[in-house]
Amino acid sequence: MLALAGAAEAQQKPWRFGHQMPVDHPLNQGVTKAAQEIAAKSGGRLKVDVFPSSQLGTGHEMIDQVVAGTLEFIIDGPGTLSAWQKPLSILEAPFLARDWDHLVKIIDSPFGQEQFKQIAEKRGLQKVGVFYYGTRQLTTAKKAVEKLEDMKA
């Protein structure tokens, strides 16, 4: 998932940060902690209000709000962003990255840099960072899956 921001100006009102995950999700916990850190490290000058659980709309609607300047931040996946920058959809491919470090290399590669440059030029969206959504896993009822052969019936 990617954190995106519009053109933020000097703070006169709290920044708003919207996302689609529920309150108890690690993403919301991370964003809430970041908001607390921002307030603490700025001596209270900066404030971020967090709106989880699609309170401010769908991913597409919140991205439109960021573009319009009515919402400062959103976290959403490359699948949503690919509506405006099609090549970003490749980042949704399963098992594309081996691990976190490999994912960061892909996003920071010339390909990734070019995609985010284009979405910034086309939509005014700036990539602030990357949030690790977690490793995908497979669970079974009868045996552990540790290698491809374990998937056979």
N, C-alpha and C positions, 0 to 999 in steps of 0.2 A: 504494500500500500504506500501511497505517496502523499506527503503533506504538501498542499498547494496554498499559495497566497496571492492576493491581488496587490495592487500598489498601496501599501500602507503608508499613511502620513503620520505626523506627530500625533501622539495619542491625546485626544480630548475626551474620549468616551471609551468604555471597555471594548477591546477587540472581541469579536465573536468567532467561535471555532465550532463548526458543525461536523457531525459524522453520523454514520448509520448504525453503528454497533450499540448493543445494550449497555446499560450502566455498569454491569458487573464484568464486562469484557476487558481483557488486558489492554486493548487499544484505548478504551475510555480511561482506564486507570492511569495509563501512561500520559495521556493528554492532560488529565486532571493534575497529575503530579507536575508536569511541565508548567501548567498555569500557576501552580503554587510557587514553583521555583522562580518564575518570571516576576511574580509579585514580590517575593522575598528579596531577590537580588536587585530589584529596582527600587527597594524601599517603599513599595506600594504605589510608585508612580505609574507602573504599567499593570493593567488588569486584563485577564482573558476569561471570558465567560464561555463555558463549554456546554454545548447542546448535543447530547447523544441521542440515540434511538430515532433518528430521522425526524426529530422535532421540527427542523427547519425545511424539510422536504426530502426528495429523493437525491441520489448522487448528482444526477444531471441538473436538477433544480438548484442544488446548492452550488454547483460549479457556475451556473448562470448568475447566481447571487454574487459570487466572488468577482466574476467578470464585471458585473454591474456596480460593484463597490458597496453592496449592502451587507456583505459577509466577508470577513477578513481571511479566514482559513477553513480548509476542508481536508479531510483525508479520504481518499478513494483509490481504487485500484486502477491499473493500466487498462483494464477492460472498459471502464467508463470513459477514461480519457481517449481511448481509441476511436470514440465517436468523432473526435475532432482531429486526431493524429493517428491514423490507421496503423502505422508500423508499431505503435506501442502495444498493440494486441499480442505481439509475440511474447511479451513478458508474462502473459497468462498461461503459456504452454506448461504442461506438467513436467516436472523434473528438468526444467531448463537449466536451473542452477544447482550445483552440487551442495552448496551451503551458503551461509550469509556472506562470507567474503567473496565468493564467486558472483553472487547477485550484485553486490556493490560494484564489482569490476565491470559487469555488463552494463549497469546503469551509468557508470562513469566513463564507459568506453566512448570512442568517437561516435558510434551509432547512437548511444543513449544521449550524449550531449547534443547531438544534432536534433533528435526528436524533441527534447525539452526546449531547445532554442526555438524550434518552429512553433511549438504550442505557446511559447511566450510571445512570439511575434504575432501569431494568429489570434490568440485569445487573451493575452495579457496575464497569463498564469505563470507563476514562478515556482519551480520545485524548491521546497525548503529542505526536505530531507526524505528519508525512506523509513518506514515503520515495518518491522519484521512481523508479518502476520502469522508466521509459524511454519514448521515443517509439516508437510502433508504426510499422513500415515495411513496404513491399512490395518484394520483389525479383523480378527476372525474369532469364531466361537470355539474352535477345536485345537488349533495349533498356531504357534508363532510363525510369522513369515519373515525370514531372514535373508532369503535369496530367491531369485526368480523361480527356481524349481519348486519351491514351497507353494507356489500358486497353483500347481497342477492339482486337479481333483483326485 
